[in-house]
């Protein structure tokens, strides 16, 4: 079953780049998605929802280097529910996005793209489009150890 979503919103803070104990890069991203509409009385209303997501490895470092608070972004990924218990014994849960793609929206801005070399130095691309290499596109890793949990 697929649970892919695409959201467009504005970053509410700079991406937070951290590293696991084994040195794997992880970036947490928080953004707001707003909807403006006219109610039955003709008054403009606005609703905002706040979302968070993560990306990993070189991708995380690229995101942290490229995006800043206030940037309008397009985010595509899979929904993931995370549950935990507080120190007081209260059960909590949240829905986050396992980010597959994120980039600036070009509706009201321009961007300059700089390709980064792939790990291992193969080709000159950074993705599956026109990378200049016959190597397959990277696949998301799911075999995280206890010190590398994806959230």
C-alpha positions in Angstrom: 0.0 0.0 0.0 1.4 3.4 -1.0 1.0 6.4 1.2 2.9 9.0 -0.9 2.1 12.7 -0.3 3.2 15.9 -1.9 3.0 19.1 0.2 3.9 22.7 -0.6 4.7 25.1 2.2 7.3 27.3 3.8 10.1 26.3 6.1 9.5 27.5 9.7 13.1 27.1 10.7 16.4 26.2 9.1 16.8 22.4 8.5 18.4 20.8 11.6 21.5 18.7 10.6 22.6 16.1 13.1 24.7 13.0 13.0 24.1 9.6 14.5 26.6 7.9 16.8 28.0 6.1 13.7 28.3 9.3 11.7 25.3 9.1 9.5 23.9 12.6 8.6 20.2 13.3 9.2 18.3 16.5 8.6 15.0 17.3 10.2 12.8 19.8 8.3 9.7 21.6 9.6 7.3 23.5 7.4 3.9 25.1 7.4 1.3 24.5 4.8 -1.3 27.2 4.6 -4.7 27.4 2.8 -6.5 30.6 2.2 -10.2 30.5 1.3 -13.4 32.7 1.3 -16.1 31.6 3.8 -19.8 31.8 3.1 -19.9 35.4 4.2 -17.2 36.4 1.8 -14.5 36.9 4.5 -11.1 35.5 3.8 -9.9 32.8 6.2 -6.6 31.1 6.6 -5.7 27.7 8.0 -2.2 26.4 8.6 -0.9 23.0 9.4 2.6 22.2 10.5 4.6 19.2 9.3 8.0 17.7 9.9 10.1 15.3 8.0 13.5 13.7 7.8 16.0 12.8 5.1 19.3 11.0 5.5 23.0 10.9 4.4 24.3 13.1 1.6 20.8 14.1 0.9 20.4 15.5 4.4 23.6 17.5 4.0 22.5 18.9 0.7 19.1 20.0 2.2 20.8 21.6 5.2 23.2 23.5 2.9 20.6 24.6 0.4 17.4 25.5 2.2 16.7 28.1 4.9 13.9 29.4 7.1 11.1 31.0 5.0 12.0 29.1 1.8 8.9 27.9 -0.1 9.4 24.2 -0.7 7.8 21.2 -2.4 8.1 18.0 -0.4 7.3 14.5 -1.5 7.5 11.5 0.7 5.8 8.7 2.7 3.8 9.3 5.8 5.2 7.6 8.9 3.6 7.4 12.3 5.9 7.5 15.3 4.7 6.7 18.9 6.5 7.0 22.2 5.8 7.3 25.9 6.8 10.3 28.0 8.6 10.1 31.3 5.2 10.6 33.0 3.8 7.6 31.2 1.6 9.5 28.7 1.4 8.0 25.2 2.1 10.3 22.3 2.2 9.9 18.6 3.0 12.1 15.6 2.8 11.7 11.8 6.0 12.7 10.0 7.1 12.5 6.4 9.9 10.3 5.3 11.2 12.8 2.7 12.0 11.3 -0.8 12.3 14.7 -2.6 12.4 18.3 -1.4 13.3 21.4 -3.2 12.5 25.1 -3.6 9.2 26.1 -5.2 9.9 28.3 -8.3 6.5 29.9 -8.3 7.8 33.2 -6.8 11.5 32.6 -6.7 14.5 31.5 -8.8 17.1 28.9 -7.9 20.6 28.0 -9.0 21.3 24.2 -9.1 24.8 22.9 -8.4 25.3 19.2 -8.9 27.3 17.3 -6.3 29.4 14.3 -7.2 28.0 10.9 -6.2 29.5 9.0 -3.3 32.4 7.0 -4.6 33.1 9.6 -7.2 31.1 8.0 -10.0 29.5 10.3 -12.6 28.7 13.9 -12.2 25.0 13.7 -11.2 23.2 13.8 -7.9 20.1 12.0 -8.9 18.4 9.7 -11.4 18.1 12.3 -14.1 21.0 13.0 -16.4 23.6 12.0 -13.9 26.1 10.9 -16.6 26.5 7.4 -15.1 24.9 4.1 -15.8 24.8 3.4 -12.1 21.2 2.8 -10.7 19.5 5.5 -8.7 20.1 5.3 -5.0 17.5 3.3 -3.0 16.3 4.3 0.5 17.8 2.2 3.2 15.5 0.5 5.7 18.0 -1.7 7.7 18.8 0.9 10.4 20.6 -0.2 13.5 19.5 0.9 17.0 21.8 4.0 16.9 20.5 5.0 13.4 16.7 5.0 13.8 15.2 6.9 11.0 13.2 9.2 13.3 
